[in-house]
Amino acid sequence: MKPGDHPEFFRFPAPPGFSRESRIQLNRFGEFLHEGEKVERPSLARAMHSWLSYHPDDGRPILENGYDWCYLQVEDTAQFVAAIHADGAGAPRVRLSSGHEEPLRAETLQVDEEGVAYVEVLPRGASRPVLARFLREAQSALEPWLADEPLRLVVDGRAFAIGTRT
């Protein structure tokens, strides 16, 4: 049994001399930084994405590995769509940077003023859907489900308007 399995795990105070507020940042490109320096080791960055969760009391993004947890600073979103692929029936599925996969929620797709796509997902630890930002390769992989004039997403014969993120 890990400490994280204890029902009061997220209410335990930080170890003496430490804070639950960290200097870890997650930028809008899905890169982790510590004290302004990018986490360069790919295996550590992947692990950190898999540790992303949400505090059960206040909903803030946290890093949690079952033994300890801390808050982190998030520039845009805490979730990132790393890949998109068709399931057995041809419907799109998203894979988050954490490795979590789920069907694409076509009705929630939106694009910001820079042309970056976002979609709602329900990642580990979230009590409600949150926005995930598409990484460049994943956004390019949306192409088979896009139709123009007007631009929309077509899934299983249904057309969905693409919203605008403000």
C-alpha positions as CSV (number, residue, x, y, z in Angstrom):
1,M,0.0,0.0,0.0
2,K,1.3,3.4,-1.0
3,P,0.8,6.5,1.1
4,G,-1.4,7.8,-1.8
5,D,-3.9,5.1,-1.1
6,H,-4.7,6.7,2.3
7,P,-8.0,8.6,2.2
8,E,-6.3,11.7,3.8
9,F,-3.2,11.7,1.6
10,F,-3.9,15.0,0.0
11,R,-4.6,16.6,3.4
12,F,-1.3,15.7,5.0
13,P,1.0,18.7,5.5
14,A,4.2,19.0,3.6
15,P,7.3,17.5,5.2
16,P,8.9,19.9,7.7
17,G,10.8,22.7,6.0
18,F,9.0,22.1,2.6
19,S,5.9,23.5,0.9
20,R,3.3,22.0,-1.3
21,E,3.8,24.9,-3.7
22,S,6.6,23.9,-6.0
23,R,8.7,25.9,-8.5
24,I,7.8,23.4,-11.3
25,Q,6.1,24.9,-14.3
26,L,4.2,23.4,-17.2
27,N,4.4,25.7,-20.2
28,R,1.9,25.9,-23.1
29,F,3.9,23.5,-25.2
30,G,3.6,20.7,-22.7
31,E,7.2,21.1,-21.4
32,F,8.1,20.9,-17.7
33,L,10.5,23.5,-16.3
34,H,12.1,23.6,-12.9
35,E,13.4,27.0,-11.7
36,G,13.2,28.1,-15.4
37,E,15.2,25.2,-16.8
38,K,13.5,22.7,-19.1
39,V,13.3,19.1,-17.9
40,E,15.4,17.6,-20.7
41,R,15.3,13.9,-19.8
42,P,12.4,12.4,-21.9
43,S,11.7,9.6,-19.4
44,L,11.3,12.1,-16.5
45,A,9.1,14.4,-18.6
46,R,6.9,11.4,-19.5
47,A,6.7,10.3,-15.8
48,M,5.7,13.9,-14.8
49,H,2.9,13.9,-17.4
50,S,1.7,10.6,-15.9
51,W,1.8,12.1,-12.4
52,L,-0.5,15.0,-13.4
53,S,-3.7,15.0,-11.4
54,Y,-6.0,17.4,-9.6
55,H,-6.3,18.1,-5.9
56,P,-9.6,16.6,-4.7
57,D,-10.5,19.6,-2.6
58,D,-9.6,22.6,-4.7
59,G,-9.2,21.1,-8.2
60,R,-5.8,22.7,-8.8
61,P,-3.3,20.8,-10.9
62,I,-0.8,18.7,-9.0
63,L,1.9,16.2,-9.5
64,E,1.3,13.1,-7.5
65,N,3.2,9.8,-7.6
66,G,1.6,7.9,-4.8
67,Y,4.3,8.8,-2.3
68,D,4.2,12.6,-2.4
69,W,2.4,15.5,-4.1
70,C,2.9,19.2,-4.9
71,Y,1.1,22.0,-6.8
72,L,2.7,23.2,-10.0
73,Q,2.4,26.3,-12.1
74,V,0.5,25.9,-15.3
75,E,0.8,28.4,-18.1
76,D,-2.2,27.4,-20.2
77,T,-3.6,23.9,-19.7
78,A,-2.4,20.9,-17.7
79,Q,-3.4,18.4,-20.3
80,F,-2.1,17.9,-23.8
81,V,-3.3,15.8,-26.7
82,A,-0.2,14.1,-27.9
83,A,-1.8,11.9,-30.6
84,I,-5.0,11.1,-32.3
85,H,-5.9,7.9,-34.1
86,A,-9.0,6.1,-35.3
87,D,-10.6,3.3,-33.3
88,G,-11.8,0.1,-34.9
89,A,-14.9,1.8,-36.2
90,G,-13.0,4.8,-37.5
91,A,-13.9,7.3,-34.8
92,P,-11.2,9.5,-33.4
93,R,-9.5,8.8,-30.1
94,V,-7.1,11.1,-28.3
95,R,-4.0,10.1,-26.4
96,L,-2.9,12.5,-23.8
97,S,0.7,13.2,-22.8
98,S,0.0,11.1,-19.7
99,G,-0.7,8.1,-21.8
100,H,-4.5,8.2,-21.0
101,E,-6.7,7.5,-24.0
102,E,-10.4,8.4,-24.6
103,P,-12.8,9.1,-27.5
104,L,-12.5,12.6,-28.9
105,R,-15.4,14.7,-27.6
106,A,-16.1,16.3,-31.0
107,E,-18.7,18.7,-29.7
108,T,-16.1,20.4,-27.5
109,L,-13.4,21.0,-30.1
110,Q,-12.4,24.7,-30.2
111,V,-9.6,26.7,-31.7
112,D,-7.9,29.8,-30.3
113,E,-6.9,33.0,-32.1
114,E,-3.5,31.4,-32.9
115,G,-5.1,28.4,-34.6
116,V,-4.3,26.0,-31.7
117,A,-7.0,23.3,-31.1
118,Y,-8.3,22.4,-27.7
119,V,-10.8,19.7,-26.6
120,E,-12.4,18.6,-23.3
121,V,-11.0,15.5,-21.7
122,L,-11.6,13.7,-18.4
123,P,-8.0,12.8,-17.2
124,R,-7.0,11.0,-14.0
125,G,-8.0,12.8,-10.9
126,A,-10.3,15.3,-12.5
127,S,-13.8,15.5,-11.2
128,R,-15.1,17.2,-14.4
129,P,-13.8,17.6,-17.9
130,V,-10.9,20.0,-18.5
131,L,-9.4,21.5,-21.7
132,A,-6.5,19.8,-23.3
133,R,-4.3,21.6,-25.8
134,F,-3.3,19.8,-29.0
135,L,0.4,19.4,-29.6
136,R,1.4,20.2,-33.2
137,E,1.6,16.6,-34.5
138,A,-1.8,15.7,-32.9
139,Q,-3.5,18.7,-34.4
140,S,-2.2,17.7,-37.8
141,A,-3.6,14.3,-37.3
142,L,-7.2,15.8,-37.1
143,E,-7.1,16.2,-40.9
144,P,-9.1,13.0,-41.8
145,W,-12.0,14.2,-39.8
146,L,-12.1,17.9,-41.0
147,A,-14.3,19.2,-43.7
148,D,-14.3,22.8,-45.2
149,E,-16.7,25.5,-46.1
150,P,-17.5,26.0,-43.3
151,L,-14.7,24.3,-41.4
152,R,-16.1,21.6,-39.2
153,L,-15.3,18.2,-37.7
154,V,-17.1,15.2,-39.1
155,V,-17.3,12.1,-37.0
156,D,-19.4,9.1,-37.9
157,G,-21.4,11.1,-40.4
158,R,-22.2,13.9,-38.0
159,A,-20.8,17.4,-38.5
160,F,-19.7,19.4,-35.5
161,A,-19.0,23.1,-35.5
162,I,-15.5,24.1,-34.2
163,G,-15.9,26.6,-31.4
164,T,-13.7,29.6,-30.7
165,R,-11.6,29.7,-27.5
166,T,-11.4,33.1,-26.1
